[in-house]
């Protein structure tokens, strides 16, 4: 069991959730306000995507990331900044003409997914460690070994800690290969992402197997989607890990009750404390994850 739990709040994500809940933040101001709310509720880390302020659609615009980070810093809030670097991997193909890309495709090289990381040098950025059939239909997430090696090398050069996003066991296998090749530094930080069709299912036995595969000394967290989000908080803590909650992965506090990010963090804090564990502060998270002290 983990007795000092790092809580990450994934604030908005890139999914089509804006039209399903009024609480999903869209503009840089809303995302920053939600980050402050989550930190005040007990999150040590905020995981940040950005969206087009006019449409709510996912975006890779470095200017939007810069505005969010600046707004958070202006408040004086102490929280670890984790920026996604997974945008730019979406490929939607015509199933009858697979070489034809359909609307929704946003596919760029591994290094082209990092301009905002290069500009802002966050504490953490994500590295999605493999390709995946992403849900039903013909939507693929593309992250090839060559892309991953190039991205990992550049993130290492920047001195940013990669959070290794793992959606299935083969991706965990490849992340360990990156470590063996010297492209990752200790301590490695893993996020085990469960319940995303068609990756690793939200099954406790599968999670336990993936935890057993982690390299020695790794720091890890896990999350599951939808109604499994809060049970997964307990599941992760009991297996020795940290946790992630937030509107990227789940919109509800209970059946029919739409949540805010702050409310989801508060619920995770309560579960953590009921299990007899304590909630890590941002400084404790920095020490555990091998990050630089707060500047």
C-alpha positions in Angstrom: 0.0 0.0 0.0 1.1 3.5 -0.7 1.0 5.6 2.4 1.8 9.0 0.8 -0.4 9.4 -2.3 0.3 11.9 -5.1 -3.0 13.0 -6.6 -3.0 14.2 -10.2 -6.0 16.0 -11.7 -6.5 15.7 -15.4 -8.4 18.9 -16.1 -10.0 18.8 -19.5 -8.4 16.2 -21.9 -9.0 16.1 -25.6 -12.3 14.1 -25.8 -15.7 15.3 -26.9 -16.8 16.1 -23.4 -17.4 19.9 -23.6 -20.9 19.3 -25.0 -21.6 16.7 -22.2 -20.8 18.8 -19.1 -20.8 22.5 -18.4 -18.0 22.0 -16.0 -15.3 21.0 -18.5 -13.0 24.0 -18.8 -12.3 25.3 -22.4 -10.6 28.7 -22.4 -7.1 29.2 -20.9 -8.7 31.2 -18.1 -11.1 28.4 -17.3 -8.4 25.8 -17.4 -6.2 27.8 -15.1 -9.0 28.4 -12.7 -9.8 24.7 -12.7 -6.1 24.0 -12.0 -6.2 26.3 -9.0 -9.4 24.7 -7.8 -7.9 21.2 -8.0 -4.7 22.2 -6.2 -6.7 23.8 -3.4 -8.7 20.6 -3.1 -5.5 18.5 -2.7 -4.1 17.8 -6.1 -0.3 17.9 -6.1 -0.1 17.7 -9.9 -2.4 19.1 -12.7 -2.3 17.5 -16.1 -3.1 20.0 -18.8 -4.5 19.9 -22.3 -5.7 23.0 -24.1 -8.8 23.6 -26.3 -9.7 26.0 -29.0 -11.5 28.7 -27.0 -14.1 29.3 -29.8 -15.1 25.7 -30.5 -14.0 23.6 -27.5 -12.1 21.3 -29.9 -8.6 20.0 -28.8 -5.7 22.1 -29.8 -1.9 22.0 -30.0 -1.4 25.8 -30.0 1.7 26.6 -27.8 0.2 30.1 -27.1 -2.7 28.5 -25.3 -0.4 26.4 -23.2 1.7 29.4 -22.4 -1.4 31.4 -21.3 -2.7 28.6 -19.0 0.7 28.2 -17.3 1.2 31.9 -16.9 -2.3 32.3 -15.4 -1.6 29.5 -12.9 1.7 31.0 -11.9 0.2 34.5 -11.5 -2.1 33.1 -8.7 0.9 31.9 -6.7 -0.6 28.4 -6.5 1.9 25.7 -5.6 1.2 22.8 -8.0 3.3 20.6 -10.3 2.7 21.3 -14.0 2.2 18.3 -16.3 1.6 19.2 -19.9 0.4 16.7 -22.4 2.7 16.0 -25.3 0.3 13.4 -26.8 -1.5 15.7 -29.2 -0.7 15.1 -32.9 -1.1 11.4 -32.9 -4.7 11.0 -34.2 -5.2 9.2 -37.5 -8.7 8.5 -38.8 -8.8 6.4 -41.9 -11.4 5.4 -44.4 -11.9 1.6 -43.7 -12.5 1.0 -47.4 -9.6 3.2 -48.6 -7.1 3.0 -45.7 -4.6 5.4 -47.3 -7.3 8.2 -47.2 -7.4 10.2 -44.0 -10.7 11.4 -42.7 -11.7 14.5 -40.7 -10.4 14.3 -37.2 -6.9 13.4 -38.3 -4.1 15.4 -36.6 -0.9 13.5 -37.2 2.5 14.9 -36.9 6.0 13.6 -36.1 7.2 13.0 -32.6 9.3 16.2 -32.3 6.4 18.3 -33.7 4.4 17.3 -30.6 6.9 19.1 -28.3 7.0 22.9 -29.2 5.1 23.9 -26.1 7.3 21.7 -23.9 10.4 23.3 -25.4 9.0 26.8 -24.8 7.7 26.3 -21.3 9.9 23.5 -19.8 7.2 22.2 -17.5 7.9 19.9 -14.6 6.5 16.9 -16.5 5.3 16.2 -20.0 3.6 13.0 -21.2 5.0 10.4 -23.6 2.4 8.1 -25.0 4.3 4.9 -25.4 2.7 3.2 -28.4 0.0 3.0 -31.0 -3.5 1.9 -30.3 -6.9 1.2 -31.8 -8.6 4.2 -30.1 -12.2 3.2 -29.5 -14.6 1.8 -32.1 -14.5 2.8 -35.8 -11.3 3.7 -37.6 -9.6 6.0 -35.2 -6.0 5.2 -34.4 -3.5 6.8 -32.0 -0.1 6.6 -33.7 3.2 6.7 -31.7 5.8 4.5 -33.4 9.1 3.3 -31.9 11.0 5.8 -34.0 8.8 8.7 -32.9 9.1 7.6 -29.3 12.9 7.4 -29.4 13.1 10.8 -31.0 10.6 12.3 -28.5 12.2 10.7 -25.4 15.7 11.9 -26.5 14.5 15.5 -26.9 12.6 15.5 -23.6 15.7 14.2 -21.9 17.8 17.0 -23.5 15.3 19.5 -22.2 15.6 18.2 -18.6 11.8 17.6 -18.4 10.5 14.5 -16.6 8.5 12.3 -19.0 5.4 10.7 -17.6 5.1 7.4 -19.6 1.5 6.9 -20.6 0.9 3.2 -20.8 -2.3 1.9 -22.5 -1.3 -1.8 -22.8 1.3 -4.3 -21.8 3.3 -4.0 -25.0 3.7 -0.3 -24.4 5.1 -1.0 -21.0 7.5 -3.4 -22.6 8.7 -0.8 -25.0 9.0 1.9 -22.3 11.4 -0.5 -20.5 13.4 -0.7 -23.8 13.7 3.1 -23.8 15.1 2.9 -20.3 17.6 0.2 -21.4 18.7 2.4 -24.2 19.5 5.2 -21.9 16.7 7.5 -23.2 14.9 7.7 -19.8 16.4 8.8 -16.5 15.6 7.5 -13.1 13.2 7.7 -11.4 11.0 6.7 -14.3 7.4 7.9 -13.9 4.5 5.7 -15.3 0.8 6.4 -15.8 -1.1 3.1 -16.3 -4.2 4.0 -18.3 -7.0 1.5 -17.9 -10.3 1.0 -19.5 -9.7 2.9 -22.8 -11.1 0.8 -25.7 -9.1 -1.1 -27.0 -6.2 -1.0 -24.6 -5.8 -2.6 -21.2 -9.2 -3.3 -19.5 -10.0 -1.8 -16.1 -9.4 -5.2 -14.4 -7.6 -5.4 -11.1 -5.7 -8.5 -12.2 -4.5 -6.7 -15.3 -3.3 -3.8 -13.2 -1.5 -6.1 -10.8 0.3 -7.7 -13.7 1.3 -4.4 -15.2 2.6 -3.2 -11.8 4.7 -6.4 -11.6 6.3 -5.5 -15.0 7.4 -2.0 -13.9 11.2 -1.4 -13.6 12.7 -1.3 -10.1 12.3 2.0 -8.4 9.6 3.3 -10.8 7.1 5.8 -9.6 3.6 5.0 -10.9 0.0 6.0 -10.9 -3.1 4.6 -12.5 -6.6 5.7 -13.5 -9.7 4.2 -15.1 -12.5 5.8 -17.0 -16.0 6.8 -16.0 -17.6 5.1 -13.1 -14.5 3.1 -12.4 -12.5 6.3 -11.6 -13.1 6.3 -7.8 -12.8 2.6 -7.3 -9.5 2.8 -9.1 -8.2 5.4 -6.6 -8.5 2.7 -3.9 -7.2 0.0 -6.3 -4.1 2.0 -7.1 -3.3 3.0 -3.5 -3.6 -0.6 -2.3 -1.2 -1.8 -4.9 1.3 0.9 -3.9 0.6 3.5 -6.6 -0.5 7.1 -6.9 -3.8 8.2 -8.5 -5.3 10.4 -11.2 -8.8 11.8 -11.3 -10.4 14.7 -13.2 -12.8 15.6 -16.0 -10.6 14.2 -18.7 -11.6 10.7 -17.6 -14.9 11.0 -15.8 -17.7 13.7 -15.7 -19.7 12.4 -12.8 -19.6 12.7 -9.0 -22.4 10.1 -8.7 -25.1 8.8 -11.0 -26.6 11.8 -12.8 -24.6 14.4 -10.8 -22.1 16.2 -12.9 -18.8 16.9 -11.1 -16.2 19.7 -11.1 -12.5 18.9 -11.0 -12.3 20.2 -7.4 -15.1 17.8 -6.3 -13.4 14.9 -7.9 -10.1 15.7 -6.1 -12.0 16.1 -2.9 -13.5 12.6 -3.3 -10.0 11.2 -4.1 -8.6 12.9 -0.9 -11.4 11.3 1.2 -10.8 7.8 -0.2 -7.1 8.2 0.4 -7.6 9.3 4.0 -10.2 6.6 4.7 -7.6 4.0 3.6 -5.2 5.5 6.3 -2.9 7.1 3.8 -1.9 10.8 3.6 -2.1 13.1 0.6 1.3 14.2 -0.8 2.0 17.9 -1.0 3.5 19.4 -4.2 6.9 19.5 -2.6 6.6 15.8 -1.5 5.6 15.0 -5.1 8.6 16.8 -6.5 10.9 14.8 -4.2 9.3 11.5 -5.1 9.2 12.1 -8.9 12.8 13.5 -9.1 11.7 17.0 -10.1 13.5 20.3 -9.4 12.4 22.2 -6.3 9.8 24.9 -6.9 11.4 28.0 -8.4 
